[in-house]
Amino acid sequence: MPSNDVRILAQAAVPTAAVGAIAAVVSGVVAGGKGAIGAAVATLIVILFMGIGLYVLQRTAKSLPHLFQMMGLMLYAAQILLLFMFLAIFKNTTLFHPRAFALTLVAGTLAWIAAQTRAHMKAKILYVEPEKTGHSS
């Protein structure tokens, strides 16, 4: 992954992890240990899903730019389906507090989107590859 992509990933993951840590503390106080576990699991899922999504989109943009928009839409649909599958599997779990999990999932996703948007706006990404000035023979 090029350094610009890693920078955007870090600029999105760090605030998301911070939101997740705050949510884990609040959930731990409100709902006990299971609330903290639910918040931690939700934070890990957001960082994992969104991080993999960012990686796939960056690879697609570089190798198949004409498929970028379609791949983005398909990727977000796949992420939602995977999340629904996760929720269906753990619907009746007693491992963590489901409300703490759900609220942290929403807060973490919003934090990721906001941080990623900010990172992209601040990044100096060339839209067009500059022409090479030197001729090699």
Phi, psi and chi 1 to 4 in degrees:
 res  aa     phi    psi   chi1   chi2   chi3   chi4
   1 MET       -  124.8 -163.7  178.6 -104.6      -
   2 PRO   -60.5  158.1  -23.4   31.2      -      -
   3 SER   -59.3  -34.6   64.2      -      -      -
   4 ASN   -64.7  -39.0 -164.3   37.2      -      -
   5 ASP   -66.9  -40.6  -61.7  -17.4      -      -
   6 VAL   -64.8  -40.1  172.4      -      -      -
   7 ARG   -62.2  -44.3 -173.4  176.1   18.4 -118.3
   8 ILE   -65.3  -40.6  -70.6  172.1      -      -
   9 LEU   -60.5  -46.2  178.5   65.5      -      -
  10 ALA   -66.1  -39.8      -      -      -      -
  11 GLN   -68.6  -18.9  -71.3  175.6  -12.7      -
  12 ALA   -94.2  -38.2      -      -      -      -
  13 ALA   -73.3  -37.8      -      -      -      -
  14 VAL   -64.2  -50.3  170.0      -      -      -
  15 PRO   -63.0  -34.0  -19.8   28.9      -      -
  16 THR   -65.4  -42.0  -56.4      -      -      -
  17 ALA   -64.3  -37.3      -      -      -      -
  18 ALA   -64.8  -43.7      -      -      -      -
  19 VAL   -61.8  -41.4  166.7      -      -      -
  20 GLY   -64.2  -38.6      -      -      -      -
  21 ALA   -65.4  -43.2      -      -      -      -
  22 ILE   -62.9  -43.7  -67.6  167.8      -      -
  23 ALA   -63.4  -37.0      -      -      -      -
  24 ALA   -65.8  -40.7      -      -      -      -
  25 VAL   -65.1  -48.7  169.5      -      -      -
  26 VAL   -62.5  -44.5  170.7      -      -      -
  27 SER   -65.2  -36.0  -63.7      -      -      -
  28 GLY   -64.5  -38.9      -      -      -      -
  29 VAL   -69.7  -43.5  169.5      -      -      -
  30 VAL   -78.3  -45.4  172.6      -      -      -
  31 ALA  -115.7    5.1      -      -      -      -
  32 GLY    83.8 -162.5      -      -      -      -
  33 GLY   -61.2  -36.9      -      -      -      -
  34 LYS   -67.6  -31.1  -71.2 -171.8  179.5 -166.7
  35 GLY   -67.0  -42.6      -      -      -      -
  36 ALA   -64.8  -40.0      -      -      -      -
  37 ILE   -65.2  -43.0  -67.7  171.3      -      -
  38 GLY   -60.1  -42.1      -      -      -      -
  39 ALA   -66.7  -40.8      -      -      -      -
  40 ALA   -64.8  -43.7      -      -      -      -
  41 VAL   -62.4  -43.5  168.9      -      -      -
  42 ALA   -62.5  -41.4      -      -      -      -
  43 THR   -63.5  -44.0  -58.2      -      -      -
  44 LEU   -62.2  -40.1  -70.5  174.1      -      -
  45 ILE   -65.6  -43.5  -72.6  175.0      -      -
  46 VAL   -61.3  -48.3  167.9      -      -      -
  47 ILE   -64.0  -41.2  -68.3  172.6      -      -
  48 LEU   -66.1  -52.9 -179.0   68.7      -      -
  49 PHE   -62.4  -48.6  -80.3   21.6      -      -
  50 MET   -70.6  -35.0  -60.8  -59.9 -100.3      -
  51 GLY   -65.4  -45.5      -      -      -      -
  52 ILE   -63.6  -40.5  -69.6  171.4      -      -
  53 GLY   -60.7  -43.9      -      -      -      -
  54 LEU   -62.9  -42.5  178.2   62.1      -      -
  55 TYR   -61.3  -46.5  175.2   74.5      -      -
  56 VAL   -63.4  -42.5  168.3      -      -      -
  57 LEU   -65.5  -38.8  -78.4  177.5      -      -
  58 GLN   -66.1  -40.2  -65.5  -62.1  -23.8      -
  59 ARG   -64.9  -41.7  -63.7  -91.5  -35.8 -119.9
  60 THR   -64.2  -42.6  -58.4      -      -      -
  61 ALA   -61.0  -35.3      -      -      -      -
  62 LYS   -81.5  -38.7  -72.9 -179.6 -178.7   34.3
  63 SER   -93.9  -35.9   60.9      -      -      -
  64 LEU  -134.4   69.2  -57.1  165.3      -      -
  65 PRO   -60.2  -27.6   17.7  -25.7      -      -
  66 HIS   -70.4  -16.7   59.2  -76.2      -      -
  67 LEU  -101.2    4.7  -63.9  177.7      -      -
  68 PHE   -58.1  -50.4 -179.1   72.2      -      -
  69 GLN   -65.9  -44.6 -175.0  176.0   16.3      -
  70 MET   -63.0  -40.9 -179.4 -174.3   65.1      -
  71 MET   -65.3  -38.2 -172.5   63.7  166.7      -
  72 GLY   -62.1  -45.4      -      -      -      -
  73 LEU   -65.0  -42.6  -67.0  170.5      -      -
  74 MET   -66.0  -38.7 -172.9  174.4   74.8      -
  75 LEU   -64.3  -44.8 -179.8   69.7      -      -
  76 TYR   -65.5  -36.7  -68.9  127.9      -      -
  77 ALA   -64.3  -41.9      -      -      -      -
  78 ALA   -64.8  -39.3      -      -      -      -
  79 GLN   -62.7  -42.6  -73.5  173.4  -30.3      -
  80 ILE   -64.4  -43.0  -70.7  170.8      -      -
  81 LEU   -62.6  -42.4  -72.6  173.6      -      -
  82 LEU   -63.9  -38.3  -74.8  171.3      -      -
  83 LEU   -65.3  -43.4 -176.8   59.3      -      -
  84 PHE   -61.2  -39.5  -78.6  142.3      -      -
  85 MET   -62.4  -44.8  -73.6  173.0   44.0      -
  86 PHE   -59.7  -45.8 -177.1   88.7      -      -
  87 LEU   -63.4  -39.0  -69.6  172.6      -      -
  88 ALA   -66.6  -39.1      -      -      -      -
  89 ILE   -67.2  -41.0  -69.1  169.0      -      -
  90 PHE  -102.5   24.6  -71.2   97.5      -      -
  91 LYS   -59.0  -44.2 -179.5  171.8   62.7  170.4
  92 ASN  -106.8   29.7  -63.3  -40.4      -      -
  93 THR   -72.9  151.7 -172.4      -      -      -
  94 THR  -113.5    9.5   57.6      -      -      -
  95 LEU   -72.1  -33.8  -63.2  173.9      -      -
  96 PHE  -148.1  166.7   53.1   80.2      -      -
  97 HIS   -80.5  117.5 -167.9  -89.7      -      -
  98 PRO   -64.9  -35.1    8.2  -13.1      -      -
  99 ARG   -70.0  -41.0 -178.0  165.1  -70.0  177.2
 100 ALA   -62.2  -40.6      -      -      -      -
 101 PHE   -60.8  -49.7  172.6   79.5      -      -
 102 ALA   -65.0  -46.0      -      -      -      -
 103 LEU   -65.4  -39.1  -68.2  173.6      -      -
 104 THR   -68.9  -35.4  -56.1      -      -      -
 105 LEU   -61.0  -45.0 -167.4   69.1      -      -
 106 VAL   -66.6  -48.0  170.4      -      -      -
 107 ALA   -62.4  -41.9      -      -      -      -
 108 GLY   -65.1  -40.7      -      -      -      -
 109 THR   -64.5  -44.1  -59.2      -      -      -
 110 LEU   -64.0  -39.3  -67.8  174.5      -      -
 111 ALA   -63.6  -43.2      -      -      -      -
 112 TRP   -61.6  -48.5 -179.5  -77.4      -      -
 113 ILE   -61.1  -45.2  -68.9  169.3      -      -
 114 ALA   -63.8  -44.1      -      -      -      -
 115 ALA   -68.0  -39.6      -      -      -      -
 116 GLN   -67.3  -39.7 -175.1  177.9   -8.3      -
 117 THR   -61.1  -46.2  -59.4      -      -      -
 118 ARG   -61.6  -43.5 -177.4  178.0 -177.2  -86.1
 119 ALA   -62.9  -41.3      -      -      -      -
 120 HIS   -67.2  -36.9  -85.0  -67.6      -      -
 121 MET   -68.9  -32.6  -70.8  174.6   67.8      -
 122 LYS   -85.1  -18.7  -69.8 -176.3   72.3  171.3
 123 ALA   -72.3  144.6      -      -      -      -
 124 LYS   -98.6   80.2  -54.9  -72.9 -169.9 -110.1
 125 ILE  -101.2  127.3  -60.2  172.0      -      -
 126 LEU   -74.5  133.1  -62.3  173.4      -      -
 127 TYR   -84.4  -25.7  -68.0   99.5      -      -
 128 VAL  -128.2  136.0  177.6      -      -      -
 129 GLU   -69.0  125.3  -67.4  -74.4  -30.8      -
 130 PRO   -67.2  148.2   17.1  -22.1      -      -
 131 GLU   -70.3  146.7  -70.4 -174.1   27.0      -
 132 LYS   -78.1  134.0  -64.3 -177.0 -178.9 -179.5
 133 THR   -84.6  -32.7   56.7      -      -      -
 134 GLY   -89.9  143.4      -      -      -      -
 135 HIS   -99.3  129.7  -63.4  -72.3      -      -
 136 SER  -107.0  136.2   59.4      -      -      -
 137 SER  -110.5      -  -59.8      -      -      -
